[in-house]
Amino acid sequence: MRGRDRQSFASRVREELVRLPLGKTCCMLSEIAALTYTSGHLAFRGGGAFSASYRLEDAGAARRLFQLLKKRLGLSPTLHFTQTSMLGGRLTCVLELNGEDTRSLLTALHRMETDEDGQTRLKRAVPRHPMVRQCCRRAFLRGAFLGAGSMANPEKEYHLELKAEDAQLTGILEKLTEKSGLPCRRYERKGMDVIYLKGAQHIADFLTMIGATRAVLSLENTRINKQLRAAAVRAANCDEHNSEKMLDAGQRQAEAIRQLSLKQGLFTLPPALQAMARARLENPDMSLKELGELMDPPLGKSAVNHRLRRLMEMAEELESNEEEGDGKA
């Protein structure tokens, strides 16, 4: 346990992701596409031939990519390790494909085409397959996190980011996160675009979407502890009776929304309910008036109460359906 405690939160997320089943054939291709964008490199060998290689600092991610390439595309990559002083002496996992396998990879990803004269050429068009199905969008974002993702320690701040060396990858990541109801932002660092998410609930939704459910539970525990500490400080400055009543209602609402998030994800809700759910989760000790002032545009107490009541009903309905399902089983 001590070794695990010292392990970074992002490393624990990757550890969980690489153990997930490889999934459907369409999803495997989407994950390969993301890892190719984030960690792949092409080298021109002359005579129209190319060879592809991947460099990954995480050995588990390298093994998963090896399995994906072999199972989905029937490729036979070679795997070895290199040590670079520029990276502090850390080992880097390198997967390499020969010319024939590289051609198969690029063709599968719609990055290579053959013209009427039989000549092949590379395409820089964005592959369409990650955008088609929700399961493939999730697989693509999972691959992007494995290849170029990082996350701060939730005890300190809520911050998750994905690096994008290519402008097209930046566009893909922005479209996929926004399509999933997650408001990403972007900034430039050392000439590279960085797509990032802020806020515990946005990050929890992202982790749920890519399959890191254990990490979500850990994040929720951290958030609850931080909220309880903040609520205790806030309650100390309020009237005891009123604060206890307000905190009790807010905590019950936050817990119901938290269960709704874990079971189906807040990104499935209408935008208005998403905003209210996230506001309550982030501020379980706020009054209805204070919550309303957080909204854009601001809402009155009646509107806030109506949306919270609707969220509670949805959570109760989901719980009731699960109990009925268990009873039938």
C-alpha positions in Angstrom: 0.0 0.0 0.0 2.8 2.4 0.8 4.2 2.1 -2.8 0.7 2.7 -4.1 0.3 5.8 -1.9 3.4 7.3 -3.4 2.2 6.6 -6.9 0.7 9.7 -8.6 -3.0 9.8 -9.2 -2.5 10.0 -13.0 -0.4 6.8 -12.8 -3.1 5.0 -11.0 -5.6 6.1 -13.7 -3.3 4.7 -16.4 -2.9 1.5 -14.4 -6.6 1.0 -14.3 -7.1 1.9 -18.0 -4.5 -0.5 -19.4 -6.3 -3.4 -17.6 -9.6 -2.7 -19.3 -10.8 -5.2 -22.0 -9.7 -4.2 -25.5 -13.4 -3.8 -26.5 -15.1 -4.0 -29.9 -13.2 -3.8 -33.2 -14.4 -0.2 -33.9 -13.3 0.9 -30.4 -9.9 -0.8 -30.7 -9.2 1.1 -33.9 -10.2 4.4 -32.3 -7.8 3.8 -29.4 -5.1 2.9 -31.9 -5.8 6.2 -33.8 -5.5 8.2 -30.6 -2.2 6.6 -29.6 -0.9 7.1 -33.1 -1.7 10.8 -32.9 -0.2 11.3 -29.5 2.8 8.9 -29.5 3.3 7.8 -33.1 6.1 8.8 -35.4 6.6 8.2 -39.1 9.9 7.9 -40.9 10.3 8.0 -44.7 12.5 5.0 -45.9 12.7 6.0 -49.6 10.9 4.5 -52.5 7.5 5.5 -51.1 8.0 3.3 -48.0 7.4 4.4 -44.4 8.0 2.9 -41.0 6.0 3.8 -37.9 7.2 3.8 -34.3 5.7 4.7 -30.9 7.4 6.1 -27.8 5.6 5.7 -24.5 6.9 6.3 -21.0 4.3 4.0 -19.5 5.1 0.3 -19.9 1.5 -0.7 -19.3 0.3 1.6 -22.1 3.0 0.2 -24.4 1.8 -3.4 -23.7 -1.8 -2.4 -24.3 -0.9 -0.8 -27.7 1.1 -3.9 -28.6 -2.1 -6.0 -27.9 -4.3 -3.6 -29.8 -2.1 -3.6 -32.9 -1.8 -7.4 -32.9 -5.4 -8.3 -32.2 -7.2 -5.6 -34.3 -4.8 -5.3 -37.3 -2.8 -8.5 -37.1 0.5 -6.5 -36.9 3.7 -7.7 -35.3 5.4 -4.7 -33.6 8.8 -5.1 -31.9 9.1 -3.8 -28.4 12.3 -2.5 -26.7 13.4 0.1 -24.2 15.6 3.1 -24.4 17.1 5.3 -21.7 17.5 9.1 -22.4 19.4 11.5 -20.2 17.1 14.3 -21.3 14.2 12.6 -19.5 16.2 12.2 -16.3 17.4 8.7 -17.2 13.9 7.3 -17.4 13.1 4.3 -19.6 11.0 4.8 -22.7 9.1 2.0 -24.3 9.5 1.9 -28.1 7.3 -0.1 -30.5 8.4 -0.3 -34.1 6.5 -1.5 -37.2 8.1 -2.6 -40.5 7.2 -1.1 -43.8 4.4 -3.6 -44.6 2.8 -3.3 -41.2 3.1 0.5 -41.3 1.2 0.5 -44.6 -1.6 -1.7 -43.1 -1.8 0.7 -40.1 -2.0 3.8 -42.2 -4.6 2.3 -44.5 -6.8 1.2 -41.5 -6.6 4.7 -40.1 -7.5 6.3 -43.5 -4.1 8.0 -43.5 -2.9 6.5 -46.8 -4.6 6.1 -50.2 -3.7 4.7 -53.6 -4.3 6.8 -56.7 -5.3 5.6 -60.2 -1.6 5.0 -61.1 -1.1 2.7 -58.2 1.0 5.3 -56.3 0.4 5.7 -52.6 0.4 8.9 -50.7 -0.2 10.1 -47.2 -3.4 11.9 -46.2 -3.6 14.4 -43.4 -7.3 14.2 -43.2 -8.8 13.5 -39.7 -10.1 9.9 -39.5 -13.8 9.9 -39.3 -14.3 6.7 -37.3 -13.7 8.2 -33.8 -16.6 10.6 -34.3 -19.3 8.1 -35.3 -20.2 6.2 -32.2 -20.2 7.2 -28.5 -18.2 4.0 -27.6 -15.5 5.0 -30.2 -15.4 8.5 -28.9 -14.7 7.2 -25.4 -12.0 4.8 -26.7 -10.3 7.6 -28.6 -10.2 9.8 -25.5 -8.9 6.9 -23.5 -6.1 6.4 -25.9 -5.4 10.1 -25.9 -5.0 10.1 -22.1 -2.8 7.0 -22.2 -0.6 8.7 -24.8 -0.5 12.3 -23.7 -2.6 12.8 -20.6 -1.8 14.0 -17.1 -3.7 15.0 -14.0 -2.9 16.9 -10.8 -3.2 15.5 -7.4 -6.9 16.1 -6.5 -5.9 16.9 -2.9 -4.2 20.0 -4.3 -6.3 21.0 -7.4 -8.7 19.6 -10.0 -6.9 19.8 -13.3 -6.7 17.2 -16.1 -5.0 17.9 -19.4 -4.2 16.3 -22.8 -1.3 17.5 -24.9 -1.6 17.9 -28.7 1.5 18.4 -30.8 -0.7 18.5 -34.0 -3.3 21.1 -34.7 -5.6 18.5 -36.1 -5.4 16.5 -32.9 -6.3 19.7 -31.0 -9.5 20.0 -33.1 -10.4 16.3 -32.5 -10.0 16.5 -28.7 -12.0 19.8 -28.5 -14.8 18.3 -30.6 -14.9 15.0 -28.7 -14.9 16.6 -25.2 -17.5 19.2 -26.2 -19.6 16.5 -27.8 -19.6 14.7 -24.5 -20.8 17.8 -22.6 -17.4 18.7 -21.1 -16.4 22.3 -21.5 -12.7 22.0 -22.3 -10.3 24.9 -22.5 -7.0 25.4 -24.3 -3.6 27.1 -23.8 -0.2 26.9 -25.4 2.9 25.6 -23.6 6.3 25.3 -25.2 4.7 25.6 -28.7 2.2 22.8 -28.0 -1.5 23.0 -27.5 -2.8 21.7 -24.2 -6.5 20.8 -23.8 -7.6 20.9 -20.2 -10.5 20.4 -17.8 -11.1 22.1 -14.5 -13.5 21.2 -11.7 -14.0 17.9 -9.9 -17.2 17.0 -11.6 -16.0 17.6 -15.1 -12.9 15.5 -14.4 -15.1 12.8 -12.8 -17.3 12.7 -15.9 -14.2 12.4 -18.2 -12.8 9.6 -16.1 -16.1 7.8 -16.0 -16.4 8.1 -19.8 -12.9 6.6 -20.5 -13.5 3.7 -18.0 -11.5 4.7 -14.9 -14.3 4.0 -12.4 -12.0 3.2 -9.5 -10.2 6.5 -10.0 -13.6 8.2 -10.0 -14.4 6.7 -6.6 -11.1 7.8 -5.2 -11.7 11.3 -6.6 -15.1 11.4 -5.0 -13.7 10.4 -1.6 -11.2 13.2 -1.9 -13.9 15.7 -2.9 -16.2 14.7 0.0 -13.4 15.1 2.5 -12.5 18.5 1.2 -16.2 19.6 1.1 -16.7 18.4 4.7 -13.7 20.4 5.8 -15.0 23.5 4.0 -18.5 23.0 5.3 -17.3 22.7 8.8 -15.5 26.1 8.5 -18.5 27.6 6.9 -20.9 26.3 9.5 -18.8 27.7 12.3 -19.6 31.2 11.0 -23.4 30.6 10.6 -26.3 30.3 12.9 -26.2 26.7 14.2 -29.8 25.7 13.5 -30.1 27.2 10.0 -26.7 26.0 8.9 -27.4 22.4 10.0 -30.7 22.4 8.1 -29.2 23.9 5.0 -26.1 21.7 5.0 -28.3 18.6 5.5 -30.4 19.3 2.5 -27.4 20.3 0.4 -25.5 17.2 1.3 -28.5 14.9 0.5 -28.8 16.6 -2.9 -25.1 16.4 -3.6 -25.1 12.7 -2.6 -28.1 11.9 -4.9 -26.4 13.8 -7.8 -23.1 12.0 -7.1 -24.9 8.6 -7.4 -26.5 9.8 -10.6 -23.1 10.8 -12.0 -21.5 7.4 -11.1 -24.3 5.4 -12.6 -24.9 7.2 -15.9 -22.7 10.3 -16.0 -23.8 13.9 -15.8 -22.9 14.5 -19.5 -26.1 12.6 -20.4 -28.3 15.3 -18.8 -29.7 18.4 -20.5 -27.3 21.4 -20.3 -29.5 23.2 -17.7 -29.5 20.3 -15.4 -25.8 19.6 -16.0 -24.9 23.1 -14.8 -27.1 22.8 -11.7 -25.9 19.4 -10.8 -22.2 20.4 -11.0 -22.9 23.6 -9.1 -24.5 21.6 -6.2 -21.8 19.0 -6.2 -19.1 21.7 -6.0 -21.1 23.7 -3.3 -23.2 21.3 -1.2 -23.3 23.9 1.6 -24.7 26.8 -0.4 -28.2 28.2 -0.1 -30.6 28.2 -3.0 -30.1 31.9 -3.5 -26.3 31.5 -3.6 -26.6 28.7 -6.1 -28.8 30.7 -8.3 -26.3 33.5 -8.3 -23.7 31.1 -9.7 -25.8 30.3 -12.8 -25.3 32.1 -16.1 -27.7 33.8 -16.4 -28.6 34.0 -12.6 -31.7 32.1 -11.4 -34.2 32.7 -8.7 -34.7 30.4 -5.7 -37.8 28.9 -7.3 -36.0 27.9 -10.5 -33.0 26.5 -8.5 -35.4 24.5 -6.3 -37.2 23.1 -9.4 -34.0 21.9 -11.1 -32.7 20.3 -7.9 -36.0 18.6 -7.3 -35.9 17.2 -10.9 -32.4 15.9 -10.3 -33.5 14.2 -7.1 -36.4 12.6 -8.9 -34.1 11.3 -11.6 -31.7 9.8 -9.0 -34.6 8.2 -7.2 -36.0 6.8 -10.4 -32.6 5.3 -11.4 -32.3 3.7 -7.9 -35.9 2.3 -8.1 -35.2 0.8 -11.6 -32.0 -0.9 -10.2 -33.9 -2.3 -7.3 -36.6 -3.7 -9.6 -33.9 -5.2 -11.8 -32.3 -6.9 -8.8 -35.7 -8.2 -7.7 -36.3 -9.8 -11.1 -32.9 -11.3 -11.1 
